[in-house]
Amino acid sequence: MANRLSDLFSNSRLVIGLLANLLSSICIVFINKWIYVHYGFPNMTLTLIHFVVTWLGLWLCQKMDIFAPKSLQPTKIIWLALSFCGFVAFTNLSLQNNTIGTYQLAKVMTTPVIIVIQTMYYKKTFSTKIKLTLVPITLGVILNSYYDVRFNLLGVVFATLGVFVTSLYQVWVGVKQHELQVNSMQLLYYQAPMSSAFLLSLVPFFEPLSGEGGIFGPWSFPALAMVMLSGLIAFLVNLSIYWIIGNTSAVTYNMFGHFKFCITLLGGYVLFQDPLSLNQGLGILCTLAGILSYTHFKLAEQEEGKSKLVQRP
């Protein structure tokens, strides 16, 4: 009886964790888009608020012994902190200037760019099957963007910069975790305040501090409430991703990611009346087929590698 209750409790925690990640990951996209469309809140300031709330949340987590902080030299993570600023800021600018469909599909291009960076600069090799899956992913993104009736050059520029900086950030996170022997929460705990300081020094040069559209401008209570809610959800996204990776299999995490991808696309068309042509639909299906193929081959290679290690005497 005790074992059954323990299993039930563990499964309940898993379901709650997955639901928290599902709701927060989808909500952060829709809430940020809502803030940009209906309130015109400045992008860099919103990103700065996300960083500060994330750091405060992590500070509370380490006080509750959820993780143990590890002392790091600031010079070791300065480029990581700068890339974190660019990653979040350009991603938010892409969301602000594109439809949710184009924004979401552009993010998928992170995988091909990471493979190019790791191949060229870190001499990592990938199988032919993995490389071939990048063809439908890239083709689908191009097809969707080309036939997007709300296509605009500025949005494409921000999406491209977002993909490039995000790819660099994700590669460097893996490198730094290995180099400094820290987990993602320990790294983010030191990285978030440093990124906040960088962004704080830049905000006055790019966004007004007072008056219409400024951080100290005459914002309504609903606008400020949505901004703070956005910050809390951004922290919950980071926390739930860390928890899911530590408590589920790679298959669960990846399949759950595909489900979120589809729900977010659907929500964009329903909530913001983003137009969807037949060719865009084909582009989305093409990209999704590439993502599923990539995940299938990647997981199969990982399982094959594990079985070879087990068979060694």
C-alpha positions in Angstrom: 0.0 0.0 0.0 2.8 2.4 0.9 4.6 1.6 -2.4 1.4 2.3 -4.3 0.9 5.6 -2.6 4.6 6.5 -3.2 4.2 5.7 -7.0 1.0 7.7 -7.1 2.7 10.7 -5.5 5.6 10.5 -7.8 3.4 10.2 -10.9 1.3 13.2 -9.6 4.5 15.3 -9.2 5.5 14.3 -12.8 2.1 15.3 -14.2 2.1 18.6 -12.3 5.7 19.3 -13.5 4.8 18.6 -17.1 1.6 20.7 -16.9 3.5 23.6 -15.3 6.0 23.5 -18.2 3.2 23.2 -20.8 1.2 26.1 -19.5 4.1 28.4 -18.7 5.9 27.8 -22.1 2.8 28.5 -24.0 1.6 31.4 -21.8 4.9 33.3 -22.0 4.6 33.5 -25.8 1.0 34.6 -25.8 1.4 37.0 -22.8 4.5 38.7 -24.3 2.7 39.0 -27.7 -0.3 40.5 -25.9 1.9 43.0 -24.0 3.6 44.1 -27.3 0.3 44.3 -29.3 -2.0 45.9 -26.7 0.3 47.9 -24.4 3.5 48.6 -26.5 5.7 47.9 -23.6 9.4 48.4 -24.4 11.2 45.2 -25.4 14.5 45.5 -23.6 12.9 46.7 -20.4 10.6 43.6 -20.5 13.7 41.4 -21.0 15.4 43.1 -18.1 12.4 42.5 -15.8 12.5 38.8 -16.9 16.2 38.6 -15.9 15.7 40.2 -12.5 12.7 38.1 -11.6 14.5 34.9 -12.7 17.5 35.8 -10.5 15.3 36.6 -7.5 13.4 33.3 -8.0 16.7 31.4 -8.2 17.9 33.2 -5.0 14.8 32.0 -3.2 15.4 28.5 -4.6 18.9 28.3 -3.2 17.6 29.6 0.1 15.1 26.7 0.1 18.0 24.3 -0.7 16.6 23.4 -4.1 20.1 23.7 -5.4 23.5 24.7 -4.0 25.2 27.7 -5.6 28.8 27.4 -6.7 31.3 30.3 -6.8 32.3 31.2 -10.3 34.7 33.8 -11.7 32.8 36.5 -13.6 35.4 36.5 -16.4 34.6 32.9 -17.1 31.0 33.6 -18.0 31.0 37.2 -19.3 30.5 36.1 -23.0 27.8 33.7 -21.9 26.0 36.5 -20.0 26.2 38.8 -23.1 24.9 36.1 -25.4 22.0 35.5 -22.9 21.1 39.2 -23.3 21.1 38.9 -27.1 19.3 35.5 -27.0 16.3 36.8 -25.0 16.2 40.3 -26.5 16.3 39.2 -30.1 13.8 36.4 -29.5 11.4 38.9 -28.0 11.9 41.3 -30.8 11.2 38.5 -33.3 7.9 37.8 -31.4 7.1 41.5 -31.4 7.6 41.9 -35.2 6.4 38.6 -36.6 3.3 36.4 -36.5 3.5 33.7 -33.8 3.7 31.1 -36.6 6.8 32.7 -38.2 8.3 33.3 -34.8 7.8 29.7 -33.7 9.1 28.2 -36.9 12.2 30.5 -37.0 13.2 29.2 -33.5 13.3 25.7 -35.0 16.3 26.8 -37.2 18.3 26.8 -33.9 19.0 23.1 -34.4 20.6 23.4 -37.9 22.7 26.4 -36.8 23.9 24.6 -33.7 25.0 21.6 -35.9 26.9 24.0 -38.2 28.6 25.7 -35.2 29.6 22.4 -33.6 30.8 21.0 -36.9 32.9 24.0 -37.9 34.3 25.2 -34.5 34.1 22.2 -32.2 34.9 19.4 -34.8 31.8 17.4 -33.7 30.5 14.9 -36.3 26.9 14.1 -37.1 25.5 11.2 -39.1 24.2 11.6 -42.6 20.7 10.8 -41.4 20.8 13.7 -38.8 22.1 16.1 -41.5 19.3 15.1 -44.0 16.6 15.9 -41.4 17.7 19.5 -41.6 16.5 19.7 -45.2 12.7 19.5 -44.5 13.2 21.7 -41.3 14.9 24.5 -43.3 12.6 24.1 -46.3 9.5 24.3 -44.1 10.7 27.5 -42.4 11.5 29.2 -45.7 8.1 28.1 -47.2 6.2 29.5 -44.2 8.1 32.8 -44.1 7.8 33.3 -47.9 4.0 32.9 -47.9 3.4 34.8 -44.6 1.1 37.7 -45.6 2.4 39.7 -42.6 6.0 39.2 -43.7 8.3 42.1 -42.9 12.1 42.5 -43.4 12.7 43.8 -39.8 11.0 40.8 -38.3 13.2 38.5 -40.5 16.3 40.3 -39.4 15.4 40.0 -35.7 14.4 36.3 -36.1 17.8 35.6 -37.9 19.8 37.3 -35.2 17.7 35.6 -32.5 18.5 32.1 -34.1 22.2 32.9 -34.4 22.7 34.2 -30.8 20.4 31.5 -29.3 22.5 28.8 -31.1 25.7 30.3 -29.7 24.2 30.6 -26.2 23.1 27.0 -26.2 26.5 25.7 -27.4 28.3 27.8 -24.9 26.0 26.7 -22.0 27.0 23.1 -22.7 30.7 24.0 -23.0 30.6 26.1 -19.7 28.7 23.4 -17.8 31.4 20.9 -18.7 34.3 23.3 -18.2 33.1 24.7 -14.8 31.4 21.5 -13.6 28.0 23.2 -12.8 24.4 22.4 -13.6 22.1 24.8 -15.4 20.6 26.4 -12.3 24.0 27.1 -10.8 25.1 28.7 -14.0 21.9 30.7 -14.5 22.2 31.9 -10.9 25.4 33.8 -11.6 24.6 34.6 -15.2 21.2 36.2 -14.7 22.4 39.2 -12.5 25.4 39.8 -14.8 23.1 39.8 -17.9 20.7 42.2 -16.0 23.6 44.6 -15.3 24.6 44.6 -19.0 21.0 45.2 -20.2 20.4 47.9 -17.5 23.4 49.9 -18.9 22.0 49.6 -22.5 18.3 50.4 -21.9 18.8 54.2 -21.6 20.4 54.3 -25.0 17.7 52.4 -26.8 14.5 53.1 -24.9 13.0 56.1 -23.2 13.0 56.1 -19.4 10.0 58.4 -18.9 7.1 59.7 -20.8 5.1 57.7 -23.4 6.6 54.2 -23.9 9.2 54.6 -21.1 9.7 52.3 -18.2 8.7 55.1 -15.8 5.9 56.2 -18.1 2.2 56.4 -17.3 1.5 52.7 -17.5 -1.9 51.4 -16.5 -2.3 48.9 -13.7 -3.4 46.1 -16.1 -0.2 46.7 -18.2 2.1 46.5 -15.1 0.3 43.4 -13.8 0.8 41.7 -17.2 4.5 42.6 -17.2 5.0 41.2 -13.7 3.0 38.1 -14.6 5.2 37.7 -17.7 8.3 37.8 -15.5 7.0 35.2 -13.1 6.0 32.9 -15.9 9.5 33.3 -17.5 11.0 32.1 -14.2 8.6 29.2 -14.1 9.6 28.2 -17.6 13.3 28.1 -16.7 12.6 26.2 -13.4 10.2 23.6 -15.0 12.6 22.9 -17.9 15.3 22.1 -15.4 13.0 19.9 -13.3 11.6 18.0 -16.4 15.1 17.2 -17.7 16.1 15.9 -14.3 13.0 13.8 -13.8 12.0 12.4 -17.2 13.6 10.6 -20.1 14.9 12.3 -23.3 11.9 10.8 -25.2 9.4 12.4 -22.8 11.1 15.8 -23.0 11.3 15.9 -26.8 7.8 14.6 -27.5 6.4 17.1 -25.0 8.3 19.8 -26.8 6.7 18.8 -30.1 3.3 19.0 -28.5 4.0 22.5 -27.1 5.2 23.5 -30.6 1.8 22.5 -32.2 -0.3 24.1 -29.4 1.6 27.4 -29.6 1.1 27.6 -33.4 -2.6 26.8 -33.1 -3.0 29.4 -30.3 -1.4 32.1 -32.4 -3.9 31.6 -35.2 -6.9 31.5 -32.8 -6.0 34.3 -30.4 -4.3 36.8 -32.7 -6.1 35.8 -36.0 -2.8 35.2 -37.7 -3.6 34.4 -41.3 -2.6 30.9 -42.5 -2.4 30.0 -46.2 -2.2 26.5 -47.6 1.5 26.9 -48.5 2.2 28.0 -44.9 0.4 25.0 -43.6 2.6 22.8 -45.9 5.6 24.6 -44.5 4.6 23.9 -40.9 4.0 20.2 -41.7 7.3 20.0 -43.5 9.1 21.5 -40.5 7.3 19.2 -38.1 8.2 16.1 -40.1 11.9 17.2 -40.0 11.7 17.8 -36.2 10.2 14.4 -35.6 12.7 12.7 -37.9 15.6 14.5 -36.1 14.3 13.4 -32.7 13.8 9.8 -33.8 17.3 9.4 -35.3 19.0 11.3 -32.4 17.4 9.2 -29.7 18.1 6.0 -31.7 21.8 7.0 -31.9 21.9 7.7 -28.1 20.3 4.4 -27.3 22.8 2.6 -29.6 25.7 4.4 -27.9 24.4 3.3 -24.5 24.0 -0.3 -25.5 27.6 -0.4 -26.9 28.8 0.9 -23.5 26.9 -1.7 -21.6 28.2 -4.5 -23.9 31.9 -3.6 -23.3 33.6 -6.0 -20.8 
